[in-house]
Amino acid sequence: MEIVVSGIRPTGKLHLGNYFGAVRSFLKMQESYDCKFFIADWHSLTTHPHPDNIIANTHTILAEYLAAGIDPEKATIYVQSDVPEVLELYLYLNMNAYLGELERTTTFKDKARKQPENVNAGLLTYPTLMAADILMHRAVKVPVGKDQEQNMEMARKFARRFNTIYGVDFFPEPASFTFGKEAVKVPGLDGSGKMGKSEGNAIYLSDTEKEIKKKVMKAVTDSGPTEPNSVKPEPIQNLFTLMQMVSTEETYNFFDEAYNNCNIRYGDLKKQLAQDINNFCAPIRDQIEDIFKNKSYLERVAREGAEKARESAKKTLEEVRHIIGFPPIR
C-alpha cells in the first residue's frame, strides 16, 4: 500500500475544523493506505511550551485521535519525539538547505512577524523538519491544507536535491493529497475565516453541551434578508455550512427555505445548530474522557506506535547513511 504521513502539533484540543478538515479523511485513508499519523511535539518547541504541557497536550491529542476513530491496528500512531532517527535525517537535510530559500518561506515570515521576540532557528528550519518527518518513511502522499503547500514543495525540493547530490533515486517526491474531491474548509463562529485554535472561534470535540450552546448563540448574525432568495453574507453562510456538516438534510432545508422566504429566526437556527453539534460531539466526547483516564492504554498505543515507526525510520536511515558515506551505527 502507498505510504501516507500526516502530523498535528500538540498545541491544543481537536476542534470541528480538525475533524471535518482532516480526521474524517484519516478514518477513510486508514482503510486503504499505509498511514502514519504522528503528534509533532518537536515542532511545538518553537513556541517554548511549558514542560508539563508537552506531555499533557500529547496525551490529549492522542486520546482524541483514538476517540475520533483512528485505529492503532490499522494505522501507525506515534509521538514524533519517540522516533529520534528523524533528527538525524533533519540534520542531513539541513546541510543541503540554503538560508535564502528558508527565509523566503511564507510560514517563516508569518511566524517571525507574529513573534518578533522569538525568531528562532526552529522556525527557520521548520520546512526541513517537516520534510524529515515525511521522507523518513518515504511517503508518497501527505494530506495538507493550502497553507502548507509551499512547505510541501520544499520537501519535494529537498528530496530531489538529495537524489541529485548523491546520484541516486532514493527519496520519492511526496505529493500533497486530499482524500475526496476537495479539502473541506470549516468556518469559525466569528463571521469570517476558518475555524482555528489561535483565532478563538472554535468548537472543540471535548466541549460540553453548555459550552457548545454558549459559543453558537454568540455567533455573528445580521438583521436578516430583505429580499427572497438573497445571497447569504459570509457570517450567515458559515452557520449554514456548519449545519450541512452536523444536521440532517431535512433540518438544513427547513432553515434554508426559511431564509429564502425572509422569515428566518436566527435564534431558532442557533439553538438547533447547537443541539446538532452536541449530538455529533457527545459520543466522541464521552470516548475522549474514558480514553484519557486510561493512561496505561495511551502509553501502550504510543509505545507500540513508536516501535512501528522506528522500524520504518531505521531502515531509511541505514540506507541514507550508506548513500552519504557513513558506516552503520556502531
MIFIMI-744812 format. One record per residue (C-alpha): z, y, x. Coordinates in pm, 1 decimal. Layout:
REM residues N
<pz->Z, py->Y, px->X>
...
This chain:
REM residues 330
<pz->0.0, py->0.0, px->0.0>
<pz->-63.4, py->358.4, px->106.2>
<pz->241.6, py->534.7, px->250.4>
<pz->376.5, py->839.6, px->68.8>
<pz->652.5, py->1060.0, px->214.7>
<pz->846.4, py->1335.8, px->45.1>
<pz->1173.5, py->1515.7, px->118.0>
<pz->1411.5, py->1754.3, px->-51.3>
<pz->1665.7, py->1987.2, px->110.5>
<pz->2026.8, py->1921.9, px->2.2>
<pz->2089.1, py->2284.4, px->-83.9>
<pz->2192.6, py->2236.8, px->-445.3>
<pz->2164.1, py->2019.4, px->-750.9>
<pz->1836.6, py->1897.4, px->-902.5>
<pz->1707.9, py->2104.5, px->-1193.2>
<pz->1444.8, py->2053.1, px->-1461.6>
<pz->1184.5, py->2206.2, px->-1232.0>
<pz->1256.6, py->1942.0, px->-966.7>
<pz->1241.3, py->1666.8, px->-1225.2>
<pz->917.1, py->1757.6, px->-1401.2>
<pz->758.9, py->1903.4, px->-1088.0>
<pz->836.7, py->1612.8, px->-854.1>
<pz->1082.3, py->1341.1, px->-953.2>
<pz->887.3, py->1229.4, px->-1259.5>
<pz->586.9, py->1170.7, px->-1033.9>
<pz->808.3, py->985.7, px->-784.7>
<pz->901.7, py->738.5, px->-1058.7>
<pz->534.4, py->657.6, px->-1111.2>
<pz->448.3, py->656.7, px->-741.3>
<pz->718.1, py->404.7, px->-651.5>
<pz->532.1, py->151.1, px->-864.5>
<pz->205.8, py->168.7, px->-669.6>
<pz->276.2, py->321.9, px->-325.8>
<pz->498.8, py->253.4, px->-26.8>
<pz->725.3, py->551.8, px->-95.3>
<pz->972.7, py->700.2, px->149.0>
<pz->1190.1, py->967.9, px->-9.5>
<pz->1436.8, py->1143.0, px->217.6>
<pz->1710.4, py->1404.2, px->192.2>
<pz->1627.8, py->1671.1, px->450.1>
<pz->1973.5, py->1760.4, px->579.2>
<pz->1845.0, py->1871.2, px->921.0>
<pz->1616.1, py->2122.5, px->752.0>
<pz->1917.6, py->2271.9, px->574.6>
<pz->2075.2, py->2372.9, px->906.9>
<pz->1853.1, py->2681.8, px->926.6>
<pz->2089.9, py->2846.7, px->677.4>
<pz->2409.4, py->2733.2, px->855.5>
<pz->2577.3, py->2537.7, px->573.2>
<pz->2947.3, py->2457.4, px->598.5>
<pz->3004.9, py->2105.8, px->741.4>
<pz->3186.7, py->1995.0, px->426.1>
<pz->2888.6, py->2095.9, px->213.8>
<pz->2637.3, py->1888.0, px->409.9>
<pz->2791.6, py->1554.7, px->311.6>
<pz->2881.0, py->1667.0, px->-41.2>
<pz->2533.6, py->1803.7, px->-112.1>
<pz->2368.1, py->1497.1, px->38.4>
<pz->2569.8, py->1265.6, px->-185.8>
<pz->2491.2, py->1486.4, px->-485.6>
<pz->2115.1, py->1474.3, px->-431.1>
<pz->2125.8, py->1100.4, px->-359.6>
<pz->2323.0, py->1032.8, px->-679.8>
<pz->2082.6, py->1249.3, px->-880.2>
<pz->1774.7, py->1077.1, px->-734.5>
<pz->1918.6, py->740.7, px->-835.6>
<pz->2030.0, py->861.3, px->-1178.4>
<pz->1682.1, py->1001.6, px->-1245.3>
<pz->1533.0, py->657.1, px->-1190.6>
<pz->1429.3, py->625.6, px->-826.5>
<pz->1484.6, py->259.6, px->-744.2>
<pz->1602.7, py->170.3, px->-390.6>
<pz->1445.9, py->-172.8, px->-440.8>
<pz->1103.4, py->-13.2, px->-489.7>
<pz->1123.1, py->295.0, px->-266.1>
<pz->1294.9, py->372.8, px->62.1>
<pz->1557.3, py->642.0, px->3.8>
<pz->1727.0, py->774.4, px->315.6>
<pz->1902.6, py->1069.0, px->474.5>
<pz->1695.2, py->1246.4, px->739.5>
<pz->1977.6, py->1261.7, px->995.6>
<pz->2019.5, py->884.1, px->976.5>
<pz->1680.9, py->846.1, px->1149.4>
<pz->1721.9, py->1002.6, px->1498.1>
<pz->1374.1, py->889.2, px->1600.1>
<pz->1243.0, py->1186.2, px->1401.8>
<pz->1395.0, py->1425.2, px->1655.2>
<pz->1214.2, py->1265.7, px->1948.5>
<pz->880.5, py->1294.7, px->1770.3>
<pz->974.9, py->1651.4, px->1674.7>
<pz->1017.4, py->1726.7, px->2046.7>
<pz->676.3, py->1580.5, px->2136.7>
<pz->504.1, py->1778.3, px->1860.3>
<pz->678.8, py->2098.1, px->1969.2>
<pz->539.6, py->2051.3, px->2320.1>
<pz->190.9, py->2081.2, px->2172.0>
<pz->266.4, py->2355.3, px->1917.9>
<pz->192.7, py->2716.2, px->2005.1>
<pz->411.7, py->3019.7, px->1945.6>
<pz->138.2, py->3225.4, px->1780.4>
<pz->48.0, py->2966.2, px->1519.6>
<pz->413.4, py->2906.0, px->1432.4>
<pz->482.9, py->3279.0, px->1396.2>
<pz->186.1, py->3317.4, px->1160.7>
<pz->309.1, py->3063.9, px->905.3>
<pz->395.8, py->3217.0, px->570.5>
<pz->720.9, py->3022.9, px->535.3>
<pz->848.1, py->3159.8, px->868.0>
<pz->754.0, py->3518.3, px->786.2>
<pz->911.6, py->3494.1, px->439.6>
<pz->1235.2, py->3344.1, px->570.3>
<pz->1254.8, py->3593.0, px->857.6>
<pz->1221.3, py->3876.5, px->608.8>
<pz->1490.2, py->3733.6, px->378.8>
<pz->1739.6, py->3656.5, px->655.3>
<pz->1667.5, py->3906.0, px->937.4>
<pz->2006.8, py->3839.4, px->1099.4>
<pz->1933.9, py->3467.0, px->1129.1>
<pz->1579.1, py->3421.7, px->1258.8>
<pz->1649.3, py->3100.9, px->1447.2>
<pz->1425.3, py->2856.7, px->1631.7>
<pz->1467.2, py->2606.7, px->1348.4>
<pz->1291.6, py->2845.9, px->1112.1>
<pz->1011.1, py->2894.3, px->1363.0>
<pz->958.0, py->2521.8, px->1420.5>
<pz->1007.3, py->2416.7, px->1058.4>
<pz->640.9, py->2304.2, px->1040.3>
<pz->680.2, py->2070.7, px->1340.3>
<pz->993.9, py->1907.5, px->1198.4>
<pz->816.3, py->1866.4, px->866.2>
<pz->520.6, py->1714.8, px->1049.1>
<pz->753.4, py->1476.8, px->1234.9>
<pz->904.3, py->1363.8, px->904.6>
<pz->557.3, py->1280.5, px->775.1>
<pz->384.9, py->1147.9, px->1086.5>
<pz->683.9, py->931.1, px->1182.1>
<pz->582.9, py->695.4, px->900.9>
<pz->210.8, py->764.1, px->946.9>
<pz->197.5, py->872.6, px->584.4>
<pz->-139.1, py->941.0, px->426.9>
<pz->-17.3, py->1128.6, px->120.4>
<pz->253.6, py->1390.5, px->70.6>
<pz->337.9, py->1533.8, px->-272.7>
<pz->395.2, py->1905.4, px->-216.6>
<pz->364.7, py->2230.6, px->-404.3>
<pz->118.9, py->2506.5, px->-324.0>
<pz->385.9, py->2692.3, px->-126.0>
<pz->385.8, py->2410.4, px->130.8>
<pz->9.9, py->2378.0, px->168.5>
<pz->-1.3, py->2584.0, px->489.4>
<pz->265.8, py->2360.9, px->643.9>
<pz->64.3, py->2056.0, px->538.6>
<pz->-236.4, py->2199.0, px->719.1>
<pz->-14.4, py->2242.0, px->1025.7>
<pz->87.7, py->1875.8, px->1000.1>
<pz->-278.1, py->1775.3, px->993.5>
<pz->-346.0, py->2005.8, px->1288.7>
<pz->-61.9, py->1850.1, px->1491.3>
<pz->-191.3, py->1500.8, px->1411.4>
<pz->-542.8, py->1595.1, px->1524.4>
<pz->-411.3, py->1767.2, px->1834.8>
<pz->-205.5, py->1465.9, px->1941.7>
<pz->-502.3, py->1235.4, px->1887.7>
<pz->-733.0, py->1468.5, px->2083.1>
<pz->-497.3, py->1529.3, px->2377.2>
<pz->-437.1, py->1157.7, px->2431.4>
<pz->-779.7, py->1032.7, px->2328.2>
<pz->-653.6, py->807.4, px->2052.2>
<pz->-699.2, py->763.1, px->1680.5>
<pz->-332.2, py->710.4, px->1607.1>
<pz->-197.3, py->957.0, px->1353.6>
<pz->-373.5, py->983.9, px->1016.8>
<pz->-419.2, py->1332.3, px->875.2>
<pz->-184.4, py->1342.5, px->574.8>
<pz->-328.8, py->1475.3, px->251.8>
<pz->-148.7, py->1692.4, px->1.2>
<pz->-106.5, py->1484.9, px->-308.4>
<pz->-49.5, py->1547.0, px->-678.0>
<pz->16.3, py->1241.8, px->-891.1>
<pz->-181.0, py->1323.5, px->-1201.1>
<pz->-431.9, py->1592.3, px->-1288.9>
<pz->-238.9, py->1889.7, px->-1153.7>
<pz->103.1, py->1997.5, px->-1033.3>
<pz->347.9, py->2090.1, px->-1307.2>
<pz->495.8, py->2439.3, px->-1294.2>
<pz->827.1, py->2452.6, px->-1476.9>
<pz->915.4, py->2810.9, px->-1578.2>
<pz->1254.9, py->2967.0, px->-1537.8>
<pz->1460.6, py->3133.7, px->-1810.2>
<pz->1438.9, py->3485.9, px->-1671.8>
<pz->1099.7, py->3567.2, px->-1817.5>
<pz->875.0, py->3512.5, px->-1516.0>
<pz->808.7, py->3281.6, px->-1225.6>
<pz->901.9, py->2918.6, px->-1182.9>
<pz->1242.1, py->2759.2, px->-1213.6>
<pz->1431.0, py->2759.0, px->-884.8>
<pz->1776.0, py->2739.1, px->-730.3>
<pz->1755.3, py->3068.3, px->-544.2>
<pz->1612.1, py->3250.4, px->-846.6>
<pz->1921.0, py->3175.4, px->-1055.0>
<pz->1707.4, py->3077.4, px->-1354.0>
<pz->1750.2, py->2700.1, px->-1350.1>
<pz->1891.1, py->2436.3, px->-1583.0>
<pz->2039.5, py->2153.0, px->-1378.6>
<pz->2022.2, py->1787.5, px->-1474.0>
<pz->2401.7, py->1775.9, px->-1447.0>
<pz->2465.4, py->2083.1, px->-1665.4>
<pz->2697.4, py->2026.4, px->-1961.2>
<pz->2583.2, py->2079.8, px->-2318.5>
<pz->2777.7, py->2406.1, px->-2327.0>
<pz->2620.2, py->2530.4, px->-2002.5>
<pz->2270.6, py->2444.8, px->-2124.4>
<pz->2318.0, py->2626.8, px->-2454.1>
<pz->2459.9, py->2935.2, px->-2281.9>
<pz->2165.3, py->2955.5, px->-2041.9>
<pz->1898.6, py->2901.7, px->-2307.7>
<pz->2049.0, py->3150.9, px->-2552.8>
<pz->2037.0, py->3416.9, px->-2279.0>
<pz->1666.0, py->3354.6, px->-2211.5>
<pz->1439.8, py->3660.2, px->-2224.3>
<pz->1251.2, py->3720.2, px->-2551.6>
<pz->1082.7, py->4013.5, px->-2727.1>
<pz->1075.5, py->4161.4, px->-3078.4>
<pz->821.7, py->3903.3, px->-3195.3>
<pz->446.2, py->3903.9, px->-3265.2>
<pz->296.0, py->4172.0, px->-3490.8>
<pz->-41.9, py->4005.9, px->-3544.7>
<pz->-120.1, py->3642.0, px->-3635.1>
<pz->-228.0, py->3411.1, px->-3351.8>
<pz->-126.6, py->3659.3, px->-3083.1>
<pz->-127.9, py->3553.9, px->-2718.8>
<pz->227.9, py->3471.7, px->-2618.3>
<pz->375.7, py->3700.6, px->-2348.8>
<pz->492.5, py->3516.0, px->-2037.5>
<pz->865.2, py->3503.2, px->-2129.6>
<pz->781.4, py->3352.9, px->-2470.7>
<pz->521.0, py->3114.7, px->-2331.9>
<pz->784.1, py->2994.1, px->-2084.7>
<pz->1010.2, py->2885.9, px->-2372.0>
<pz->722.9, py->2704.6, px->-2540.9>
<pz->628.9, py->2538.3, px->-2212.9>
<pz->983.4, py->2404.8, px->-2178.0>
<pz->969.4, py->2287.7, px->-2538.7>
<pz->649.1, py->2095.3, px->-2466.6>
<pz->837.8, py->1906.1, px->-2196.3>
<pz->1154.6, py->1810.2, px->-2380.8>
<pz->1087.0, py->1834.1, px->-2756.1>
<pz->882.2, py->1624.3, px->-2996.3>
<pz->528.4, py->1726.9, px->-3076.6>
<pz->638.4, py->1789.8, px->-3434.2>
<pz->910.2, py->2031.2, px->-3320.0>
<pz->675.1, py->2216.7, px->-3089.0>
<pz->409.0, py->2250.0, px->-3359.4>
<pz->666.1, py->2381.6, px->-3609.5>
<pz->769.8, py->2671.4, px->-3387.3>
<pz->416.0, py->2732.9, px->-3261.5>
<pz->296.5, py->2768.6, px->-3619.8>
<pz->588.8, py->2998.9, px->-3697.0>
<pz->490.7, py->3219.6, px->-3402.7>
<pz->124.6, py->3226.6, px->-3502.3>
<pz->224.3, py->3325.6, px->-3856.7>
<pz->452.3, py->3604.8, px->-3729.4>
<pz->769.7, py->3454.9, px->-3878.8>
<pz->925.2, py->3311.4, px->-3564.7>
<pz->1304.8, py->3325.9, px->-3535.8>
<pz->1382.0, py->3316.6, px->-3164.1>
<pz->1745.3, py->3229.1, px->-3227.2>
<pz->1642.4, py->2911.0, px->-3409.2>
<pz->1388.9, py->2828.6, px->-3138.7>
<pz->1650.5, py->2867.8, px->-2864.5>
<pz->1906.5, py->2655.3, px->-3048.2>
<pz->1651.6, py->2377.7, px->-3093.9>
<pz->1534.9, py->2405.3, px->-2733.7>
<pz->1892.9, py->2388.8, px->-2604.3>
<pz->1960.6, py->2081.2, px->-2816.7>
<pz->1643.6, py->1907.5, px->-2697.3>
<pz->1713.3, py->1990.2, px->-2331.7>
<pz->2062.8, py->1849.2, px->-2369.6>
<pz->1928.9, py->1534.3, px->-2536.2>
<pz->1694.8, py->1491.0, px->-2238.8>
<pz->1958.7, py->1559.0, px->-1972.9>
<pz->2252.7, py->1373.4, px->-2128.9>
<pz->2160.9, py->1017.7, px->-2018.4>
<pz->2079.8, py->1137.7, px->-1665.3>
<pz->2396.2, py->1349.3, px->-1654.9>
<pz->2610.2, py->1050.1, px->-1750.4>
<pz->2442.1, py->839.5, px->-1482.0>
<pz->2498.1, py->1109.9, px->-1221.2>
<pz->2869.7, py->1115.9, px->-1297.0>
<pz->2901.6, py->738.2, px->-1277.2>
<pz->2699.6, py->701.4, px->-957.2>
<pz->2863.4, py->996.4, px->-780.6>
<pz->3205.1, py->837.0, px->-833.3>
<pz->3084.8, py->514.4, px->-671.1>
<pz->3096.4, py->624.5, px->-307.1>
<pz->3059.3, py->269.9, px->-173.9>
<pz->2733.4, py->228.8, px->-367.2>
<pz->2599.7, py->560.7, px->-238.2>
<pz->2689.5, py->464.8, px->118.5>
<pz->2520.4, py->126.3, px->78.3>
<pz->2199.8, py->279.1, px->-58.5>
<pz->2193.9, py->533.7, px->226.3>
<pz->2264.9, py->267.7, px->490.4>
<pz->2000.3, py->25.9, px->364.8>
<pz->1750.0, py->309.3, px->326.4>
<pz->1817.3, py->421.3, px->682.8>
<pz->1760.3, py->67.8, px->811.2>
<pz->1420.5, py->50.0, px->640.6>
<pz->1322.7, py->399.7, px->754.6>
<pz->1428.6, py->334.8, px->1114.0>
<pz->1227.4, py->13.8, px->1124.2>
<pz->915.3, py->215.7, px->1045.4>
<pz->1018.1, py->503.3, px->1274.4>
<pz->1095.4, py->284.5, px->1576.4>
<pz->757.1, py->116.0, px->1554.8>
<pz->579.5, py->451.8, px->1552.7>
<pz->790.2, py->594.7, px->1832.9>
<pz->735.7, py->293.9, px->2058.6>
<pz->360.5, py->343.7, px->2028.2>
<pz->389.4, py->721.6, px->2075.8>
<pz->593.6, py->676.1, px->2396.1>
<pz->336.2, py->428.3, px->2526.5>
<pz->47.8, py->665.0, px->2445.3>
<pz->217.8, py->959.3, px->2616.7>
<pz->312.2, py->751.4, px->2921.0>
<pz->684.2, py->694.9, px->2879.0>
<pz->829.6, py->347.3, px->2922.8>
<pz->1008.0, py->175.5, px->2631.7>
<pz->1359.2, py->295.6, px->2566.7>
<pz->1585.6, py->103.2, px->2803.2>
